[in-house]
C-alpha cells in the first residue's frame, strides 16, 4: 500500500502510510492509530520498503491494524449496530430457546459468533445483517406470544 492509497481511504486521516512507523509530526505519534491510545512497540531496524525506521514507534499496536484496514473487521468496524443494543436481544432469545446453541441454530449463525455477541466485552459492533436477523427473530417471537403482547 502506498501513502497515496492510504490518503484516499475515507478512514485514514494521516499523511503517513498505515503500515510501518509513525512520523514525529503526526498528532497520534507514539499512540496506536486505531484509537485505543496504547503505545505501539518501537522498530528495531530500518526497512525502507516497509516505511519502517529504527527507533520510531509503529503506527499500530500489535494486532490493531485490522481495526482500521481490514474490510471485513466486524468487531471493530465503524459500521453496524452497537453491540450493547443487540446483547439484550441475544439473551432474551437464549431465555426463550434454552441455550445459545438453539439461538445459533435458529439464526443460522455459528454458536461462537452468538456467544461473542453475548459475552465478549471488547466487541463493539454487530454487522447490520446479523443485527437485523436477531431483531427479526425477537419480533417474530413477540408477535406470536399473546401473553407478551398483553403485558405491554
N, CA, C and O atoms as a GROMACS GRO file, in nm:
protein
  608
    1UNK      N    1   0.083  -0.117   0.000
    1UNK     CA    2   0.000   0.000   0.000
    1UNK      C    3   0.088   0.124   0.000
    1UNK      O    4   0.181   0.134   0.081
    2UNK      N    5   0.062   0.215  -0.087
    2UNK     CA    6   0.141   0.337  -0.092
    2UNK      C    7   0.075   0.445  -0.006
    2UNK      O    8  -0.044   0.436   0.023
    3UNK      N    9   0.151   0.547   0.034
    3UNK     CA   10   0.091   0.656   0.111
    3UNK      C   11  -0.024   0.723   0.036
    3UNK      O   12  -0.121   0.765   0.098
    4UNK      N   13  -0.014   0.732  -0.096
    4UNK     CA   14  -0.121   0.793  -0.175
    4UNK      C   15  -0.250   0.713  -0.160
    4UNK      O   16  -0.358   0.770  -0.146
    5UNK      N   17  -0.239   0.581  -0.163
    5UNK     CA   18  -0.356   0.495  -0.148
    5UNK      C   19  -0.419   0.516  -0.011
    5UNK      O   20  -0.541   0.523   0.001
    6UNK      N   21  -0.334   0.525   0.093
    6UNK     CA   22  -0.385   0.542   0.228
    6UNK      C   23  -0.460   0.674   0.244
    6UNK      O   24  -0.563   0.678   0.312
    7UNK      N   25  -0.410   0.780   0.184
    7UNK     CA   26  -0.473   0.911   0.199
    7UNK      C   27  -0.610   0.916   0.131
    7UNK      O   28  -0.695   0.996   0.170
    8UNK      N   29  -0.632   0.833   0.032
    8UNK     CA   30  -0.760   0.835  -0.037
    8UNK      C   31  -0.865   0.750   0.035
    8UNK      O   32  -0.984   0.760   0.005
    9UNK      N   33  -0.822   0.668   0.128
    9UNK     CA   34  -0.919   0.588   0.204
    9UNK      C   35  -0.995   0.679   0.299
    9UNK      O   36  -0.933   0.765   0.362
   10UNK      N   37  -1.125   0.664   0.311
   10UNK     CA   38  -1.203   0.756   0.394
   10UNK      C   39  -1.169   0.749   0.542
   10UNK      O   40  -1.182   0.849   0.613
   11UNK      N   41  -1.125   0.634   0.591
   11UNK     CA   42  -1.100   0.621   0.735
   11UNK      C   43  -0.957   0.654   0.774
   11UNK      O   44  -0.924   0.650   0.893
   12UNK      N   45  -0.872   0.687   0.680
   12UNK     CA   46  -0.732   0.717   0.710
   12UNK      C   47  -0.709   0.868   0.696
   12UNK      O   48  -0.719   0.922   0.586
   13UNK      N   49  -0.678   0.935   0.806
   13UNK     CA   50  -0.670   1.081   0.807
   13UNK      C   51  -0.528   1.132   0.832
   13UNK      O   52  -0.511   1.246   0.874
   14UNK      N   53  -0.428   1.050   0.809
   14UNK     CA   54  -0.291   1.089   0.838
   14UNK      C   55  -0.210   1.099   0.709
   14UNK      O   56  -0.246   1.038   0.608
   15UNK      N   57  -0.102   1.176   0.712
   15UNK     CA   58  -0.021   1.196   0.592
   15UNK      C   59   0.078   1.084   0.570
   15UNK      O   60   0.134   1.074   0.460
   16UNK      N   61   0.102   1.001   0.668
   16UNK     CA   62   0.194   0.888   0.652
   16UNK      C   63   0.117   0.761   0.622
   16UNK      O   64  -0.004   0.754   0.646
   17UNK      N   65   0.185   0.658   0.569
   17UNK     CA   66   0.114   0.534   0.535
   17UNK      C   67   0.064   0.461   0.660
   17UNK      O   68   0.112   0.484   0.771
   18UNK      N   69  -0.034   0.375   0.639
   18UNK     CA   70  -0.093   0.299   0.750
   18UNK      C   71  -0.004   0.185   0.797
   18UNK      O   72  -0.031   0.126   0.901
   19UNK      N   73   0.100   0.153   0.723
   19UNK     CA   74   0.193   0.049   0.764
   19UNK      C   75   0.326   0.114   0.800
   19UNK      O   76   0.349   0.230   0.768
   20UNK      N   77   0.411   0.041   0.866
   20UNK     CA   78   0.543   0.094   0.903
   20UNK      C   79   0.539   0.172   1.032
   20UNK      O   80   0.462   0.141   1.123
   21UNK      N   81   0.625   0.274   1.040
   21UNK     CA   82   0.635   0.353   1.163
   21UNK      C   83   0.571   0.489   1.144
   21UNK      O   84   0.555   0.538   1.031
   22UNK      N   85   0.536   0.549   1.255
   22UNK     CA   86   0.473   0.680   1.256
   22UNK      C   87   0.580   0.789   1.243
   22UNK      O   88   0.697   0.765   1.273
   23UNK      N   89   0.540   0.906   1.200
   23UNK     CA   90   0.633   1.019   1.188
   23UNK      C   91   0.610   1.115   1.305
   23UNK      O   92   0.500   1.124   1.358
   24UNK      N   93   0.715   1.186   1.344
   24UNK     CA   94   0.707   1.270   1.465
   24UNK      C   95   0.610   1.387   1.450
   24UNK      O   96   0.569   1.444   1.551
   25UNK      N   97   0.574   1.424   1.329
   25UNK     CA   98   0.479   1.535   1.310
   25UNK      C   99   0.333   1.491   1.320
   25UNK      O  100   0.243   1.574   1.316
   26UNK      N  101   0.311   1.363   1.334
   26UNK     CA  102   0.175   1.310   1.342
   26UNK      C  103   0.111   1.345   1.477
   26UNK      O  104   0.179   1.336   1.580
   27UNK      N  105  -0.016   1.384   1.480
   27UNK     CA  106  -0.082   1.414   1.607
   27UNK      C  107  -0.098   1.292   1.698
   27UNK      O  108  -0.113   1.307   1.819
   28UNK      N  109  -0.094   1.172   1.642
   28UNK     CA  110  -0.106   1.049   1.723
   28UNK      C  111   0.030   0.981   1.740
   28UNK      O  112   0.036   0.861   1.765
   29UNK      N  113   0.138   1.055   1.728
   29UNK     CA  114   0.272   0.998   1.739
   29UNK      C  115   0.287   0.921   1.870
   29UNK      O  116   0.251   0.969   1.977
   30UNK      N  117   0.341   0.799   1.858
   30UNK     CA  118   0.366   0.709   1.972
   30UNK      C  119   0.238   0.659   2.037
   30UNK      O  120   0.242   0.610   2.150
   31UNK      N  121   0.125   0.669   1.969
   31UNK     CA  122  -0.002   0.613   2.016
   31UNK      C  123  -0.062   0.532   1.902
   31UNK      O  124  -0.044   0.565   1.785
   32UNK      N  125  -0.132   0.426   1.936
   32UNK     CA  126  -0.195   0.342   1.835
   32UNK      C  127  -0.298   0.423   1.757
   32UNK      O  128  -0.378   0.496   1.816
   33UNK      N  129  -0.297   0.410   1.626
   33UNK     CA  130  -0.384   0.488   1.540
   33UNK      C  131  -0.525   0.430   1.528
   33UNK      O  132  -0.608   0.487   1.457
   34UNK      N  133  -0.554   0.319   1.595
   34UNK     CA  134  -0.690   0.266   1.592
   34UNK      C  135  -0.780   0.343   1.686
   34UNK      O  136  -0.903   0.333   1.679
   35UNK      N  137  -0.718   0.420   1.777
   35UNK     CA  138  -0.797   0.499   1.871
   35UNK      C  139  -0.791   0.449   2.014
   35UNK      O  140  -0.847   0.512   2.104
   36UNK      N  141  -0.725   0.335   2.037
   36UNK     CA  142  -0.720   0.279   2.172
   36UNK      C  143  -0.617   0.350   2.261
   36UNK      O  144  -0.622   0.337   2.383
   37UNK      N  145  -0.526   0.424   2.201
   37UNK     CA  146  -0.421   0.501   2.270
   37UNK      C  147  -0.315   0.416   2.338
   37UNK      O  148  -0.239   0.467   2.420
   38UNK      N  149  -0.308   0.288   2.305
   38UNK     CA  150  -0.197   0.206   2.356
   38UNK      C  151  -0.069   0.250   2.287
   38UNK      O  152  -0.073   0.309   2.179
   39UNK      N  153   0.044   0.221   2.349
   39UNK     CA  154   0.173   0.256   2.292
   39UNK      C  155   0.224   0.140   2.207
   39UNK      O  156   0.249   0.031   2.260
   40UNK      N  157   0.241   0.162   2.076
   40UNK     CA  158   0.297   0.055   1.993
   40UNK      C  159   0.446   0.038   2.022
   40UNK      O  160   0.511   0.128   2.075
   41UNK      N  161   0.499  -0.078   1.987
   41UNK     CA  162   0.642  -0.102   2.011
   41UNK      C  163   0.726  -0.023   1.911
   41UNK      O  164   0.675   0.025   1.809
   42UNK      N  165   0.853  -0.010   1.941
   42UNK     CA  166   0.945   0.065   1.856
   42UNK      C  167   1.011  -0.027   1.755
   42UNK      O  168   1.036  -0.144   1.783
   43UNK      N  169   1.039   0.027   1.637
   43UNK     CA  170   1.105  -0.051   1.532
   43UNK      C  171   1.250  -0.078   1.574
   43UNK      O  172   1.319   0.011   1.623
   44UNK      N  173   1.295  -0.201   1.554
   44UNK     CA  174   1.431  -0.239   1.590
   44UNK      C  175   1.530  -0.224   1.476
   44UNK      O  176   1.651  -0.223   1.497
   45UNK      N  177   1.479  -0.213   1.353
   45UNK     CA  178   1.564  -0.197   1.234
   45UNK      C  179   1.498  -0.101   1.137
   45UNK      O  180   1.378  -0.074   1.145
   46UNK      N  181   1.578  -0.048   1.044
   46UNK     CA  182   1.525   0.034   0.936
   46UNK      C  183   1.501  -0.056   0.815
   46UNK      O  184   1.588  -0.133   0.775
   47UNK      N  185   1.383  -0.045   0.758
   47UNK     CA  186   1.345  -0.124   0.642
   47UNK      C  187   1.262  -0.033   0.552
   47UNK      O  188   1.140  -0.022   0.568
   48UNK      N  189   1.328   0.033   0.459
   48UNK     CA  190   1.265   0.137   0.377
   48UNK      C  191   1.144   0.089   0.298
   48UNK      O  192   1.046   0.162   0.286
   49UNK      N  193   1.150  -0.032   0.245
   49UNK     CA  194   1.037  -0.081   0.165
   49UNK      C  195   0.909  -0.090   0.247
   49UNK      O  196   0.799  -0.082   0.192
   50UNK      N  197   0.922  -0.106   0.375
   50UNK     CA  198   0.805  -0.114   0.462
   50UNK      C  199   0.781   0.015   0.540
   50UNK      O  200   0.700   0.016   0.633
   51UNK      N  201   0.849   0.121   0.505
   51UNK     CA  202   0.836   0.250   0.573
   51UNK      C  203   0.861   0.237   0.724
   51UNK      O  204   0.790   0.296   0.805
   52UNK      N  205   0.960   0.158   0.758
   52UNK     CA  206   0.992   0.129   0.898
   52UNK      C  207   1.130   0.188   0.928
   52UNK      O  208   1.226   0.163   0.856
   53UNK      N  209   1.139   0.268   1.036
   53UNK     CA  210   1.264   0.337   1.069
   53UNK      C  211   1.305   0.307   1.213
   53UNK      O  212   1.222   0.311   1.304
   54UNK      N  213   1.430   0.277   1.232
   54UNK     CA  214   1.486   0.239   1.362
   54UNK      C  215   1.448   0.340   1.470
   54UNK      O  216   1.469   0.460   1.453
   55UNK      N  217   1.394   0.291   1.580
   55UNK     CA  218   1.362   0.373   1.696
   55UNK      C  219   1.229   0.444   1.691
   55UNK      O  220   1.184   0.497   1.793
   56UNK      N  221   1.163   0.447   1.577
   56UNK     CA  222   1.032   0.512   1.568
   56UNK      C  223   0.922   0.413   1.607
   56UNK      O  224   0.937   0.293   1.584
   57UNK      N  225   0.813   0.462   1.666
   57UNK     CA  226   0.703   0.372   1.703
   57UNK      C  227   0.625   0.329   1.578
   57UNK      O  228   0.610   0.405   1.483
   58UNK      N  229   0.576   0.207   1.582
   58UNK     CA  230   0.491   0.159   1.474
   58UNK      C  231   0.360   0.237   1.477
   58UNK      O  232   0.327   0.300   1.577
   59UNK      N  233   0.286   0.233   1.368
   59UNK     CA  234   0.160   0.305   1.356
   59UNK      C  235   0.054   0.243   1.449
   59UNK      O  236  -0.024   0.314   1.511
   60UNK      N  237   0.053   0.110   1.457
   60UNK     CA  238  -0.046   0.040   1.538
   60UNK      C  239   0.019  -0.047   1.643
   60UNK      O  240   0.131  -0.095   1.624
   61UNK      N  241  -0.050  -0.068   1.754
   61UNK     CA  242  -0.010  -0.170   1.849
   61UNK      C  243  -0.032  -0.305   1.780
   61UNK      O  244  -0.109  -0.316   1.685
   62UNK      N  245   0.036  -0.406   1.829
   62UNK     CA  246   0.030  -0.537   1.761
   62UNK      C  247  -0.113  -0.587   1.751
   62UNK      O  248  -0.184  -0.597   1.851
   63UNK      N  249  -0.155  -0.620   1.627
   63UNK     CA  250  -0.288  -0.674   1.601
   63UNK      C  251  -0.396  -0.569   1.579
   63UNK      O  252  -0.507  -0.604   1.537
   64UNK      N  253  -0.369  -0.442   1.606
   64UNK     CA  254  -0.472  -0.340   1.596
   64UNK      C  255  -0.490  -0.285   1.455
   64UNK      O  256  -0.586  -0.211   1.431
   65UNK      N  257  -0.403  -0.319   1.362
   65UNK     CA  258  -0.417  -0.271   1.225
   65UNK      C  259  -0.547  -0.319   1.161
   65UNK      O  260  -0.600  -0.250   1.074
   66UNK      N  261  -0.598  -0.434   1.202
   66UNK     CA  262  -0.723  -0.483   1.143
   66UNK      C  263  -0.842  -0.397   1.183
   66UNK      O  264  -0.946  -0.402   1.118
   67UNK      N  265  -0.829  -0.320   1.287
   67UNK     CA  266  -0.939  -0.234   1.328
   67UNK      C  267  -0.966  -0.125   1.226
   67UNK      O  268  -1.077  -0.074   1.217
   68UNK      N  269  -0.865  -0.089   1.150
   68UNK     CA  270  -0.880   0.016   1.050
   68UNK      C  271  -0.878  -0.040   0.910
   68UNK      O  272  -0.962  -0.004   0.827
   69UNK      N  273  -0.782  -0.129   0.880
   69UNK     CA  274  -0.754  -0.166   0.742
   69UNK      C  275  -0.833  -0.284   0.688
   69UNK      O  276  -0.854  -0.291   0.567
   70UNK      N  277  -0.877  -0.375   0.771
   70UNK     CA  278  -0.940  -0.495   0.721
   70UNK      C  279  -1.086  -0.468   0.687
   70UNK      O  280  -1.161  -0.424   0.774
   71UNK      N  281  -1.128  -0.492   0.563
   71UNK     CA  282  -1.263  -0.456   0.522
   71UNK      C  283  -1.373  -0.538   0.588
   71UNK      O  284  -1.487  -0.492   0.596
   72UNK      N  285  -1.343  -0.659   0.636
   72UNK     CA  286  -1.445  -0.743   0.698
   72UNK      C  287  -1.425  -0.751   0.849
   72UNK      O  288  -1.456  -0.854   0.909
   73UNK      N  289  -1.376  -0.648   0.910
   73UNK     CA  290  -1.345  -0.649   1.052
   73UNK      C  291  -1.469  -0.618   1.133
   73UNK      O  292  -1.490  -0.503   1.171
   74UNK      N  293  -1.550  -0.716   1.161
   74UNK     CA  294  -1.676  -0.695   1.232
   74UNK      C  295  -1.656  -0.643   1.374
   74UNK      O  296  -1.728  -0.550   1.413
   75UNK      N  297  -1.563  -0.698   1.456
   75UNK     CA  298  -1.555  -0.649   1.593
   75UNK      C  299  -1.521  -0.502   1.604
   75UNK      O  300  -1.562  -0.436   1.700
   76UNK      N  301  -1.446  -0.449   1.509
   76UNK     CA  302  -1.402  -0.313   1.523
   76UNK      C  303  -1.449  -0.225   1.409
   76UNK      O  304  -1.394  -0.118   1.386
   77UNK      N  305  -1.549  -0.268   1.337
   77UNK     CA  306  -1.600  -0.192   1.224
   77UNK      C  307  -1.662  -0.062   1.271
   77UNK      O  308  -1.715  -0.054   1.382
   78UNK      N  309  -1.656   0.038   1.187
   78UNK     CA  310  -1.724   0.164   1.217
   78UNK      C  311  -1.868   0.158   1.167
   78UNK      O  312  -1.945   0.251   1.191
   79UNK      N  313  -1.903   0.051   1.100
   79UNK     CA  314  -2.039   0.034   1.052
   79UNK      C  315  -2.103  -0.075   1.136
   79UNK      O  316  -2.035  -0.149   1.206
   80UNK      N  317  -2.231  -0.083   1.130
   80UNK     CA  318  -2.302  -0.187   1.204
   80UNK      C  319  -2.377  -0.128   1.322
   80UNK      O  320  -2.387  -0.006   1.336
   81UNK      N  321  -2.428  -0.216   1.404
   81UNK     CA  322  -2.510  -0.178   1.519
   81UNK      C  323  -2.428  -0.197   1.645
   81UNK      O  324  -2.354  -0.295   1.658
   82UNK      N  325  -2.442  -0.105   1.737
   82UNK     CA  326  -2.371  -0.114   1.864
   82UNK      C  327  -2.410  -0.244   1.934
   82UNK      O  328  -2.529  -0.277   1.944
   83UNK      N  329  -2.311  -0.318   1.982
   83UNK     CA  330  -2.337  -0.449   2.042
   83UNK      C  331  -2.420  -0.436   2.170
   83UNK      O  332  -2.490  -0.531   2.207
   84UNK      N  333  -2.415  -0.322   2.238
   84UNK     CA  334  -2.495  -0.306   2.359
   84UNK      C  335  -2.645  -0.303   2.329
   84UNK      O  336  -2.726  -0.329   2.418
   85UNK      N  337  -2.682  -0.271   2.205
   85UNK     CA  338  -2.823  -0.276   2.165
   85UNK      C  339  -2.866  -0.417   2.127
   85UNK      O  340  -2.983  -0.452   2.140
   86UNK      N  341  -2.772  -0.499   2.082
   86UNK     CA  342  -2.803  -0.635   2.036
   86UNK      C  343  -2.795  -0.737   2.151
   86UNK      O  344  -2.870  -0.834   2.153
   87UNK      N  345  -2.704  -0.714   2.244
   87UNK     CA  346  -2.679  -0.811   2.352
   87UNK      C  347  -2.806  -0.849   2.429
   87UNK      O  348  -2.827  -0.969   2.451
   88UNK      N  349  -2.891  -0.754   2.472
   88UNK     CA  350  -3.013  -0.795   2.544
   88UNK      C  351  -3.106  -0.883   2.459
   88UNK      O  352  -3.173  -0.971   2.512
   89UNK      N  353  -3.109  -0.858   2.328
   89UNK     CA  354  -3.192  -0.940   2.240
   89UNK      C  355  -3.141  -1.084   2.234
   89UNK      O  356  -3.220  -1.179   2.230
   90UNK      N  357  -3.009  -1.099   2.231
   90UNK     CA  358  -2.949  -1.233   2.228
   90UNK      C  359  -2.984  -1.307   2.357
   90UNK      O  360  -3.021  -1.425   2.353
   91UNK      N  361  -2.973  -1.239   2.471
   91UNK     CA  362  -3.007  -1.304   2.598
   91UNK      C  363  -3.157  -1.336   2.606
   91UNK      O  364  -3.195  -1.439   2.661
   92UNK      N  365  -3.241  -1.249   2.551
   92UNK     CA  366  -3.384  -1.276   2.550
   92UNK      C  367  -3.414  -1.400   2.468
   92UNK      O  368  -3.493  -1.485   2.510
   93UNK      N  369  -3.350  -1.411   2.352
   93UNK     CA  370  -3.368  -1.532   2.270
   93UNK      C  371  -3.317  -1.656   2.341
   93UNK      O  372  -3.379  -1.762   2.334
   94UNK      N  373  -3.203  -1.643   2.411
   94UNK     CA  374  -3.149  -1.758   2.485
   94UNK      C  375  -3.248  -1.803   2.592
   94UNK      O  376  -3.269  -1.923   2.612
   95UNK      N  377  -3.309  -1.707   2.661
   95UNK     CA  378  -3.406  -1.743   2.765
   95UNK      C  379  -3.529  -1.814   2.706
   95UNK      O  380  -3.585  -1.903   2.769
   96UNK      N  381  -3.570  -1.775   2.587
   96UNK     CA  382  -3.686  -1.837   2.523
   96UNK      C  383  -3.655  -1.974   2.464
   96UNK      O  384  -3.740  -2.063   2.466
   97UNK      N  385  -3.533  -1.992   2.412
   97UNK     CA  386  -3.498  -2.117   2.344
   97UNK      C  387  -3.414  -2.211   2.429
   97UNK      O  388  -3.395  -2.327   2.391
   98UNK      N  389  -3.364  -2.167   2.542
   98UNK     CA  390  -3.297  -2.256   2.635
   98UNK      C  391  -3.145  -2.258   2.628
   98UNK      O  392  -3.081  -2.293   2.727
   99UNK      N  393  -3.085  -2.222   2.516
   99UNK     CA  394  -2.939  -2.225   2.508
   99UNK      C  395  -2.891  -2.137   2.392
   99UNK      O  396  -2.967  -2.103   2.302
  100UNK      N  397  -2.764  -2.103   2.399
  100UNK     CA  398  -2.704  -2.026   2.290
  100UNK      C  399  -2.698  -2.110   2.162
  100UNK      O  400  -2.709  -2.058   2.052
  101UNK      N  401  -2.680  -2.241   2.179
  101UNK     CA  402  -2.676  -2.330   2.062
  101UNK      C  403  -2.809  -2.325   1.987
  101UNK      O  404  -2.811  -2.320   1.864
  102UNK      N  405  -2.919  -2.326   2.061
  102UNK     CA  406  -3.051  -2.320   1.997
  102UNK      C  407  -3.071  -2.186   1.926
  102UNK      O  408  -3.131  -2.181   1.818
  103UNK      N  409  -3.021  -2.078   1.986
  103UNK     CA  410  -3.031  -1.946   1.923
  103UNK      C  411  -2.948  -1.944   1.794
  103UNK      O  412  -2.993  -1.892   1.692
  104UNK      N  413  -2.829  -2.001   1.801
  104UNK     CA  414  -2.742  -2.006   1.683
  104UNK      C  415  -2.807  -2.086   1.570
  104UNK      O  416  -2.801  -2.046   1.454
  105UNK      N  417  -2.870  -2.197   1.604
  105UNK     CA  418  -2.938  -2.277   1.502
  105UNK      C  419  -3.058  -2.202   1.444
  105UNK      O  420  -3.083  -2.209   1.324
  106UNK      N  421  -3.131  -2.131   1.528
  106UNK     CA  422  -3.245  -2.053   1.482
  106UNK      C  423  -3.201  -1.945   1.382
  106UNK      O  424  -3.265  -1.924   1.279
  107UNK      N  425  -3.091  -1.877   1.414
  107UNK     CA  426  -3.043  -1.767   1.330
  107UNK      C  427  -2.952  -1.813   1.216
  107UNK      O  428  -2.919  -1.734   1.127
  108UNK      N  429  -2.913  -1.941   1.219
  108UNK     CA  430  -2.818  -1.996   1.121
  108UNK      C  431  -2.686  -1.919   1.123
  108UNK      O  432  -2.631  -1.884   1.019
  109UNK      N  433  -2.638  -1.893   1.244
  109UNK     CA  434  -2.512  -1.824   1.268
  109UNK      C  435  -2.429  -1.916   1.358
  109UNK      O  436  -2.486  -1.982   1.445
  110UNK      N  437  -2.296  -1.921   1.342
  110UNK     CA  438  -2.216  -2.007   1.429
  110UNK      C  439  -2.236  -1.973   1.577
  110UNK      O  440  -2.249  -1.856   1.615
  111UNK      N  441  -2.239  -2.076   1.658
  111UNK     CA  442  -2.261  -2.058   1.802
  111UNK      C  443  -2.154  -1.967   1.863
  111UNK      O  444  -2.185  -1.886   1.950
  112UNK      N  445  -2.029  -1.981   1.818
  112UNK     CA  446  -1.922  -1.897   1.872
  112UNK      C  447  -1.947  -1.749   1.843
  112UNK      O  448  -1.913  -1.663   1.924
  113UNK      N  449  -2.007  -1.718   1.730
  113UNK     CA  450  -2.038  -1.580   1.696
  113UNK      C  451  -2.146  -1.525   1.789
  113UNK      O  452  -2.135  -1.413   1.838
  114UNK      N  453  -2.250  -1.604   1.813
  114UNK     CA  454  -2.357  -1.563   1.904
  114UNK      C  455  -2.303  -1.544   2.045
  114UNK      O  456  -2.337  -1.446   2.112
  115UNK      N  457  -2.219  -1.636   2.090
  115UNK     CA  458  -2.157  -1.622   2.223
  115UNK      C  459  -2.070  -1.496   2.230
  115UNK      O  460  -2.066  -1.429   2.332
  116UNK      N  461  -2.002  -1.466   2.120
  116UNK     CA  462  -1.921  -1.344   2.116
  116UNK      C  463  -2.006  -1.220   2.134
  116UNK      O  464  -1.968  -1.129   2.208
  117UNK      N  465  -2.120  -1.215   2.067
  117UNK     CA  466  -2.209  -1.100   2.082
  117UNK      C  467  -2.260  -1.090   2.225
  117UNK      O  468  -2.280  -0.979   2.276
  118UNK      N  469  -2.281  -1.201   2.289
  118UNK     CA  470  -2.336  -1.201   2.424
  118UNK      C  471  -2.232  -1.172   2.531
  118UNK      O  472  -2.260  -1.098   2.626
  119UNK      N  473  -2.113  -1.228   2.518
  119UNK     CA  474  -2.019  -1.225   2.630
  119UNK      C  475  -1.890  -1.146   2.607
  119UNK      O  476  -1.825  -1.107   2.704
  120UNK      N  477  -1.852  -1.123   2.484
  120UNK     CA  478  -1.721  -1.063   2.457
  120UNK      C  479  -1.729  -0.911   2.480
  120UNK      O  480  -1.793  -0.840   2.403
  121UNK      N  481  -1.663  -0.863   2.584
  121UNK     CA  482  -1.673  -0.723   2.623
  121UNK      C  483  -1.605  -0.628   2.525
  121UNK      O  484  -1.650  -0.515   2.509
  122UNK      N  485  -1.497  -0.672   2.459
  122UNK     CA  486  -1.427  -0.582   2.368
  122UNK      C  487  -1.495  -0.568   2.232
  122UNK      O  488  -1.455  -0.485   2.150
  123UNK      N  489  -1.596  -0.648   2.208
  123UNK     CA  490  -1.670  -0.639   2.082
  123UNK      C  491  -1.749  -0.509   2.080
  123UNK      O  492  -1.816  -0.476   2.178
  124UNK      N  493  -1.742  -0.436   1.971
  124UNK     CA  494  -1.807  -0.304   1.964
  124UNK      C  495  -1.929  -0.300   1.872
  124UNK      O  496  -2.029  -0.235   1.904
  125UNK      N  497  -1.922  -0.368   1.759
  125UNK     CA  498  -2.027  -0.358   1.659
  125UNK      C  499  -2.070  -0.495   1.608
  125UNK      O  500  -1.991  -0.589   1.606
  126UNK      N  501  -2.195  -0.504   1.568
  126UNK     CA  502  -2.250  -0.624   1.507
  126UNK      C  503  -2.288  -0.586   1.364
  126UNK      O  504  -2.350  -0.481   1.344
  127UNK      N  505  -2.252  -0.667   1.264
  127UNK     CA  506  -2.290  -0.634   1.126
  127UNK      C  507  -2.440  -0.615   1.114
  127UNK      O  508  -2.519  -0.682   1.181
  128UNK      N  509  -2.478  -0.522   1.029
  128UNK     CA  510  -2.619  -0.484   1.016
  128UNK      C  511  -2.709  -0.602   0.980
  128UNK      O  512  -2.819  -0.614   1.033
  129UNK      N  513  -2.663  -0.690   0.891
  129UNK     CA  514  -2.744  -0.805   0.852
  129UNK      C  515  -2.770  -0.900   0.969
  129UNK      O  516  -2.881  -0.951   0.985
  130UNK      N  517  -2.668  -0.922   1.051
  130UNK     CA  518  -2.682  -1.010   1.167
  130UNK      C  519  -2.773  -0.946   1.271
  130UNK      O  520  -2.860  -1.013   1.327
  131UNK      N  521  -2.754  -0.817   1.296
  131UNK     CA  522  -2.840  -0.748   1.393
  131UNK      C  523  -2.986  -0.750   1.347
  131UNK      O  524  -3.077  -0.765   1.429
  132UNK      N  525  -3.007  -0.736   1.218
  132UNK     CA  526  -3.144  -0.741   1.166
  132UNK      C  527  -3.206  -0.880   1.184
  132UNK      O  528  -3.324  -0.891   1.217
  133UNK      N  529  -3.126  -0.985   1.163
  133UNK     CA  530  -3.175  -1.122   1.182
  133UNK      C  531  -3.212  -1.147   1.328
  133UNK      O  532  -3.313  -1.211   1.357
  134UNK      N  533  -3.131  -1.096   1.420
  134UNK     CA  534  -3.159  -1.113   1.563
  134UNK      C  535  -3.286  -1.037   1.598
  134UNK      O  536  -3.373  -1.090   1.668
  135UNK      N  537  -3.298  -0.914   1.550
  135UNK     CA  538  -3.417  -0.834   1.577
  135UNK      C  539  -3.543  -0.901   1.521
  135UNK      O  540  -3.646  -0.906   1.588
  136UNK      N  541  -3.535  -0.953   1.400
  136UNK     CA  542  -3.649  -1.019   1.338
  136UNK      C  543  -3.692  -1.142   1.417
  136UNK      O  544  -3.811  -1.167   1.435
  137UNK      N  545  -3.593  -1.220   1.466
  137UNK     CA  546  -3.626  -1.339   1.547
  137UNK      C  547  -3.699  -1.300   1.675
  137UNK      O  548  -3.793  -1.368   1.716
  138UNK      N  549  -3.655  -1.191   1.738
  138UNK     CA  550  -3.722  -1.144   1.860
  138UNK      C  551  -3.863  -1.096   1.828
  138UNK      O  552  -3.958  -1.132   1.898
  139UNK      N  553  -3.877  -1.016   1.724
  139UNK     CA  554  -4.010  -0.964   1.690
  139UNK      C  555  -4.105  -1.076   1.649
  139UNK      O  556  -4.224  -1.070   1.682
  140UNK      N  557  -4.056  -1.176   1.577
  140UNK     CA  558  -4.141  -1.288   1.538
  140UNK      C  559  -4.193  -1.362   1.662
  140UNK      O  560  -4.310  -1.400   1.666
  141UNK      N  561  -4.106  -1.382   1.761
  141UNK     CA  562  -4.150  -1.450   1.883
  141UNK      C  563  -4.247  -1.363   1.962
  141UNK      O  564  -4.346  -1.413   2.016
  142UNK      N  565  -4.220  -1.234   1.969
  142UNK     CA  566  -4.309  -1.144   2.044
  142UNK      C  567  -4.447  -1.139   1.981
  142UNK      O  568  -4.548  -1.141   2.052
  143UNK      N  569  -4.454  -1.134   1.848
  143UNK     CA  570  -4.584  -1.126   1.781
  143UNK      C  571  -4.663  -1.254   1.798
  143UNK      O  572  -4.786  -1.253   1.798
  144UNK      N  573  -4.593  -1.366   1.811
  144UNK     CA  574  -4.661  -1.494   1.825
  144UNK      C  575  -4.703  -1.525   1.966
  144UNK      O  576  -4.774  -1.623   1.989
  145UNK      N  577  -4.662  -1.444   2.063
  145UNK     CA  578  -4.691  -1.472   2.202
  145UNK      C  579  -4.796  -1.374   2.254
  145UNK      O  580  -4.763  -1.258   2.279
  146UNK      N  581  -4.922  -1.417   2.272
  146UNK     CA  582  -5.026  -1.326   2.319
  146UNK      C  583  -4.998  -1.273   2.460
  146UNK      O  584  -5.033  -1.159   2.492
  147UNK      N  585  -4.938  -1.355   2.544
  147UNK     CA  586  -4.910  -1.310   2.680
  147UNK      C  587  -4.812  -1.192   2.680
  147UNK      O  588  -4.828  -1.097   2.757
  148UNK      N  589  -4.714  -1.198   2.593
  148UNK     CA  590  -4.617  -1.087   2.586
  148UNK      C  591  -4.686  -0.960   2.536
  148UNK      O  592  -4.659  -0.851   2.587
  149UNK      N  593  -4.772  -0.971   2.437
  149UNK     CA  594  -4.841  -0.854   2.384
  149UNK      C  595  -4.937  -0.793   2.484
  149UNK      O  596  -4.953  -0.671   2.487
  150UNK      N  597  -5.002  -0.876   2.567
  150UNK     CA  598  -5.091  -0.827   2.670
  150UNK      C  599  -5.015  -0.754   2.778
  150UNK      O  600  -5.064  -0.656   2.833
  151UNK      N  601  -4.896  -0.801   2.808
  151UNK     CA  602  -4.815  -0.738   2.913
  151UNK      C  603  -4.780  -0.596   2.875
  151UNK      O  604  -4.775  -0.509   2.962
  152UNK      N  605  -4.753  -0.570   2.746
  152UNK     CA  606  -4.718  -0.435   2.702
  152UNK      C  607  -4.838  -0.345   2.719
  152UNK      O  608  -4.830  -0.226   2.688
   0.00000   0.00000   0.00000
